[in-house]
């Protein structure tokens, strides 16, 4: 499982010219689930996302607080393209991306764990399988790649 985590001051996702989800201070996550992933990978990365200390404290010291401690929000977007292999040729190979129905179930488990760690209304998501437009204001900029296999 791979997650690209970006610290944001705002983020939103649009489907068919309509904003379907938006957040303010927090994280925008791009989430890729591979054919090798299971519930353990979901647990590992949801825990990492919820406890990673990348927010500043009251004295503006960075790397002191996690998203729970700052009452942040999360906008999570499923993105199978994170599993693309590009070693050969010029066309990406997506065979390592989990099949739709299994990926959707594992992704729902990931969202449930995030919502249990924050509040249900603090975790928004896109539309699984849809063509989405994502907009964000990356703060820092802080962008961290998490991989459950590393």
URWOJO-V732834 format. One record per residue. N is the residue number from 1. D_LAST is the distance of its C-alpha to the last C-alpha in Angstrom with 1 decimal. Layout:
N&D_LAST ; N&D_LAST
This chain:
1&9.8 ; 2&9.8 ; 3&11.9 ; 4&13.9 ; 5&15.5 ; 6&18.8 ; 7&21.2 ; 8&24.6 ; 9&28.2 ; 10&28.9 ; 11&27.5 ; 12&29.1 ; 13&28.8 ; 14&31.9 ; 15&32.8 ; 16&36.2 ; 17&37.3 ; 18&36.8 ; 19&34.4 ; 20&32.8 ; 21&30.5 ; 22&30.3 ; 23&29.0 ; 24&29.7 ; 25&27.6 ; 26&24.0 ; 27&21.0 ; 28&21.0 ; 29&17.9 ; 30&17.3 ; 31&15.5 ; 32&14.6 ; 33&14.4 ; 34&13.8 ; 35&15.9 ; 36&13.2 ; 37&12.7 ; 38&14.8 ; 39&15.9 ; 40&13.1 ; 41&10.7 ; 42&13.6 ; 43&14.2 ; 44&10.8 ; 45&10.8 ; 46&14.6 ; 47&14.6 ; 48&12.3 ; 49&14.7 ; 50&17.7 ; 51&17.0 ; 52&15.6 ; 53&18.6 ; 54&19.5 ; 55&23.2 ; 56&26.1 ; 57&28.5 ; 58&32.3 ; 59&32.8 ; 60&30.4 ; 61&27.8 ; 62&24.5 ; 63&21.2 ; 64&23.3 ; 65&23.2 ; 66&21.0 ; 67&22.1 ; 68&24.0 ; 69&26.0 ; 70&27.2 ; 71&28.1 ; 72&26.0 ; 73&25.6 ; 74&22.9 ; 75&23.5 ; 76&20.9 ; 77&21.3 ; 78&20.0 ; 79&19.1 ; 80&18.5 ; 81&18.8 ; 82&15.2 ; 83&14.6 ; 84&17.3 ; 85&17.3 ; 86&19.8 ; 87&19.9 ; 88&23.4 ; 89&26.3 ; 90&26.6 ; 91&26.0 ; 92&22.4 ; 93&21.3 ; 94&20.1 ; 95&20.0 ; 96&16.3 ; 97&17.3 ; 98&18.4 ; 99&22.2 ; 100&24.1 ; 101&25.3 ; 102&22.2 ; 103&20.0 ; 104&22.8 ; 105&22.8 ; 106&19.0 ; 107&19.4 ; 108&22.4 ; 109&20.6 ; 110&18.1 ; 111&21.2 ; 112&23.0 ; 113&20.4 ; 114&20.5 ; 115&24.3 ; 116&24.5 ; 117&22.7 ; 118&25.0 ; 119&28.1 ; 120&28.6 ; 121&30.3 ; 122&27.6 ; 123&25.1 ; 124&26.4 ; 125&25.1 ; 126&26.3 ; 127&27.9 ; 128&25.7 ; 129&26.5 ; 130&28.9 ; 131&29.3 ; 132&28.6 ; 133&29.3 ; 134&27.1 ; 135&28.4 ; 136&27.0 ; 137&27.8 ; 138&24.6 ; 139&25.3 ; 140&24.4 ; 141&23.0 ; 142&19.7 ; 143&17.0 ; 144&13.3 ; 145&10.5 ; 146&8.0 ; 147&5.5 ; 148&5.6 ; 149&3.8 ; 150&0.0
